[in-house]
Structures are given as C-alpha cells and as structure tokens.
Amino acid sequence: MKVLVIYDSLYGNTEKIARAIAGAVTGDVKLLRVGEANVAEIGTVDLLIMGSPTQGGRHTKAMRDFLDKIPAGSLKNVKVAAFDTRIKTMLVKIFGYAAGRIADTLKDRGGTLIAPPEGFIVKGTKGPEGDGEMERAAAWAKQITGNK
Ligand SMILES: Cc1cc2nc3c(=O)[nH]c(=O)nc-3n(C[C@H](O)[C@H](O)[C@H](O)COP(=O)(O)O)c2cc1C
C-alpha cells in the first residue's frame, strides 16, 4: 500500500505526531511537510493522511493553500484521513478544529474518508504533546490501515 502523510507544523508538535503516524504504518510510506508536497502526486497514492495544527479553529494557511490546489475529482481512487493537534480547553471548542475541515475538503475532491477526523492534544500552544498522545497517534495509524 502506498501511503503519503502530509503535515504542517509551527512548533514541531504536529510534525512529531505525523512522524509517529508514518512510523506506525507498514508499506511504502512517505512523510512530507506541506511545502514539500506536490499536488500532482497525491492522486497516485492508496492512502493520503493529512494533519495540521489547529489555529483559530482551522488548519494553517499553507495547508489551506495546498488543499485549494487539489483539482476536483482527483482523489477519486484515494482513501483519505485527517488529523490535527489542538489544545484541550472549553473556549477553543467554539471555533472547531482543523481535522474536520481538512477531511471535508479531501472528501469534496473525491477522496474516501476511512476514519473520523482525529485530534491529538498538546499541553500548551508550543507543546509538548499530551501524555500518551504519541502512542495514541501510532495506534490510530495502525487502526486505520488495518495493521493492528
Ligand atoms: C495563532 C494560533 C491560534 C491557535 N488557535 C487554536 C484553536 O483555535 N484551537 C486549538 O485547539 N488550539 C489553537 N492553537 C494551539 C495550537 O493548536 C497548537 O499551537 C498546535 O497544536 C501546536 O502544534 P505545532 O507545534 O505543530 O504548531 C493555536 C495556536 C496558535 C499559534
């Protein structure tokens, strides 16, 4: 199975989670920061996993710009999944989170969503990640790829 994990990260937490996800998947796995990824490449993989920090209730500008460039229908043969990192406070819940928005766009471009959008907790704006979140990210990756 050809898997591509694309992430963005300001302080490095989402990158760590993305590495845990990519490391837990067996097969042909590639991990790219969003700036290194090529829109033409994503339609050729079996599974595309995208993740971003939640900033102001949504994904980063680089991630939004990348998603905007994906042509309609180009993910029609691609399974997709989305994750984000987020802070666990009541206040931010009002604004929503990045993963659901990423998933919506990937579905809109023809992708088949294979798991509900997932959020991983960071303890503060700059991190670190919450206790057990790296392990949970690896378990999530194994679960969605059927590699338990
Ligand atoms: C400008 C900015 C806005 C943020 N807005 C939110 C938010 O709306 N909801 C939330 O849960 N976390 C918010 N956060 C916290 C980020 O989710 C957190 O910094 C991020 O998960 C860390 O990941 P990174 O190290 O990959 O950047 C915000 C952080 C920044 C810098």
The ligand as an SDF file (V2000), in Angstrom:
LIG
                    3D

 31 33  0  0  0  0  0  0  0  0999 V2000
   -2.2370   31.5380   16.2190 C   0  0  0  0  0  0  0  0  0  0  0  0
   -2.6660   30.2810   16.9440 C   0  0  0  0  0  0  0  0  0  0  0  0
   -4.0170   30.0060   17.0400 C   0  0  0  0  0  0  0  0  0  0  0  0
   -4.4480   28.8390   17.7260 C   0  0  0  0  0  0  0  0  0  0  0  0
   -5.7850   28.5520   17.7710 N   0  0  0  0  0  0  0  0  0  0  0  0
   -6.1820   27.3880   18.3480 C   0  0  0  0  0  0  0  0  0  0  0  0
   -7.5430   26.9840   18.3080 C   0  0  0  0  0  0  0  0  0  0  0  0
   -8.4230   27.6560   17.7650 O   0  0  0  0  0  0  0  0  0  0  0  0
   -7.8840   25.7920   18.8930 N   0  0  0  0  0  0  0  0  0  0  0  0
   -6.9540   24.9830   19.4940 C   0  0  0  0  0  0  0  0  0  0  0  0
   -7.3310   23.9210   20.0000 O   0  0  0  0  0  0  0  0  0  0  0  0
   -5.6570   25.3300   19.5360 N   0  0  0  0  0  0  0  0  0  0  0  0
   -5.2470   26.5050   18.9850 C   0  0  0  0  0  0  0  0  0  0  0  0
   -3.9240   26.8440   18.9980 N   0  0  0  0  0  0  0  0  0  0  0  0
   -2.9470   25.9280   19.5990 C   0  0  0  0  0  0  0  0  0  0  0  0
   -2.3680   25.0560   18.5070 C   0  0  0  0  0  0  0  0  0  0  0  0
   -3.2880   24.0630   18.1430 O   0  0  0  0  0  0  0  0  0  0  0  0
   -1.0340   24.4640   18.9490 C   0  0  0  0  0  0  0  0  0  0  0  0
   -0.1250   25.5190   18.9840 O   0  0  0  0  0  0  0  0  0  0  0  0
   -0.6010   23.4030   17.9660 C   0  0  0  0  0  0  0  0  0  0  0  0
   -1.3710   22.2450   18.1320 O   0  0  0  0  0  0  0  0  0  0  0  0
    0.8360   23.0400   18.1450 C   0  0  0  0  0  0  0  0  0  0  0  0
    1.2170   22.2950   17.0250 O   0  0  0  0  0  0  0  0  0  0  0  0
    2.5610   22.6420   16.2330 P   0  0  0  0  0  0  0  0  0  0  0  0
    3.6680   22.5220   17.2480 O   0  0  0  0  0  0  0  0  0  0  0  0
    2.6460   21.6060   15.2010 O   0  0  0  0  0  0  0  0  0  0  0  0
    2.4600   24.0300   15.6830 O   0  0  0  0  0  0  0  0  0  0  0  0
   -3.4810   27.9900   18.3330 C   0  0  0  0  0  0  0  0  0  0  0  0
   -2.1150   28.2970   18.2080 C   0  0  0  0  0  0  0  0  0  0  0  0
   -1.6930   29.4200   17.5300 C   0  0  0  0  0  0  0  0  0  0  0  0
   -0.2260   29.7170   17.4190 C   0  0  0  0  0  0  0  0  0  0  0  0
  1  2  1  0
  2  3  1  0
  2 30  2  0
  3  4  2  0
  4  5  1  0
  4 28  1  0
  5  6  2  0
  6  7  1  0
  6 13  1  0
  7  8  2  0
  7  9  1  0
  9 10  1  0
 10 11  2  0
 10 12  1  0
 12 13  2  0
 13 14  1  0
 14 15  1  0
 14 28  1  0
 15 16  1  0
 16 17  1  0
 16 18  1  0
 18 19  1  0
 18 20  1  0
 20 21  1  0
 20 22  1  0
 22 23  1  0
 23 24  1  0
 24 25  2  0
 24 26  1  0
 24 27  1  0
 28 29  2  0
 29 30  1  0
 30 31  1  0
M  END
$$$$
